[in-house]
Amino acid sequence: MSAEHKTPSDVARRLGKRAREQAGSGGAWRRETYVLPRGEARDKAREWFTKFPKAAYMTEIEFWRELSDGRIEFTIRRLPSAD
């Protein structure tokens, strides 16, 4: 067992690497992250839910936050059911 000291950036780097590997191997979820003005963010979310209905693709807003300049950053995910 290793007694090395792990920093938060080491952990983040390892988790990021794992996520990239899973995405490259046809991981379970397709994710996209956007940073848009509020109105455009709503339109983009509607576009996703229209194109990939929740019932078939389990589409959902996984994360969102309002940035200091008023734009919305959000990550939307779906299953690749019919890709």
N, C-alpha and C positions, 0 to 999 in steps of 0.2 A: 504494500500500500504506500502510495506516495505522500510525503509530508510537505509537498510544495505549497507555497502561498499563492492562492488564487485571488486575483483582483476582480472587481465587477466587470471590467472590460474583458478579462480573460473568459469569464463566463458568457458574456454577451457574444464574443467572437465565436466561441464553441457552439452556442445555440444557433447563431446565424449560419454557421457552416452546416450544421445538421439540417436546418430548414431548407437551405439551398440544395443539399443532397436529396432531400425528400421531394422537393419540387422537380428536380431533374429526373427523378425516377417515377414520375406520374403520381405524386403525392395525392392525398385524399382531397385537398381543397385547392381551388384556384383563387388567388387573391390579387386585388389591385388597390393601390393607395393613391388617393387624389388630394390635391390642395387647390380648392376653388372658392370663388366668391359664393356666398350663401345660396343665391338663386341658381347658379350653375351647378352647385353641389346637389341641390334638390333634383334638378333635371337629370343629372348623371345617375343618381340613385334610382329615379323613376325608370330611366332607360334600362338599367340592369334588371330591375324587377319585372319590367315588361318582357325583355328578351329572355330572361332566365327566371321564370315564376318560382316563387318560394316552395310551392307544393312539389315541383319536380326536381329542383336543384338545391333546396334548402338555403336559398340566397338570404344573406343577412348582413347588416352593417355590423362588423366585428368591433370597430373602434371608431370614435370620433371625438374631436375637440375643436373649440373655437380658438384661433390664433389671435394674438394681440392686434393684428391689423384687420380683424373681422372676417378673414377667410376661414373656411372650414377644412380641416384635414380629416379624412376618413379612409378606413380600409373596409372594403366590401368583399365578401367571400361567397363562393358557391361550389357545389359539387360539379365535377366534370361529366355529369351523367350522359350527355349525348355528343360530346366533343368528337 
